[in-house]
Amino acid sequence: MGELLVIGDIAIDVLHLPDRSICSAGGAALYTALAARRCGVPVAMFGLRPDPLPGILAAFAGRLDSYMGPRVTGNDLPLFEITPGPANAGFARVRAGAAHLLTPDWLPGDLSQYGLVHVTQAAGPRWQLDMVRACRRRGARVISAGTFPCSSKEAAEAVRSVIAEVDIFFLNGAEAAAVYGSLASAQALPERLLYVTLGADGVLVCEGEKRSQLTAVQAVVLDPTGAGDSFCGAALAYLLQGYSAVAAAQWGVKVAAEMIAQIGPSALLDDLHSSASQV
């Protein structure tokens, strides 16, 4: 089992719940990293490092095995306002943050030490593509990536370029349709492991010509923010532990269902104490 390196954003989310509004730790990279760490693999993160670290992020950052990247102020972190609901309909970026400071120059020169490198869309798909290529040049053995709702619509060609250069890609059904015109077209990608999350309809796993449809786990949905990223982190963790693509997805569904039953990423702070026979 190798270590997972997650590249991308740590953020502050303002969650507008039915009865109150609260601030929470957020960011695609943080949800991914925490979910993977919960599932038993060591996780390093490359992202903006606020100094001093806001208290709201302290417990979550403390779960990482290592944390590298440029030091910034708390005001340099992305800020999102989210009204949890289907497809994050109430999602707005309030502050873009300084993710553009995350350049390949900050990366270790040799990434072959990591079992898998996951690149989020911290500063958009073109930034993501540059980062993926930089990781390849530095010896990354396996690279995964995921998309972002706005980017999948506004920069579909760039997203397709990223997918063409990675080994594993994560997106939801709406994003697949935005990038490829239809879910069926996305499924036709050769030589890629593609995970398409479908909300209450489960997950579609595409391994070359093989298709597997997994059902969703019943859950009380309190806050679906980060569900796809939590699925991603858990699936990557089990792939690193030698599980099949489908078995890894089953664990991903389980972890995402547990996460959305609580507010923010709080459910990802404890290790997962379950056996594979329970999947």
ABEGO torsion letter per residue (X at the ends): XBBBBBBEBBBBBBBBBAABBBBBBBEAAAAAAAAAAAAGBBBBBBBBBBOBBBAAAAAAAAABABBBEBBBBAAABBBBBBBBEBGGABBBBABAEAAAABBAAABBABAAABABBBBBBAAEAAAAAAAAAAAAAAGBABBBBBBBAAAAAABAAAAAAAAAABABBBBBAAAAAAAAGBAAAAAABBGBBBBBBAEAAEBBBBBEABBBBBBBBBBBBABABGAAAAAAAAAAAAAAAGBBAAAAAAAAAAAAAAAAABBEAAAAABBBBBBAAAX
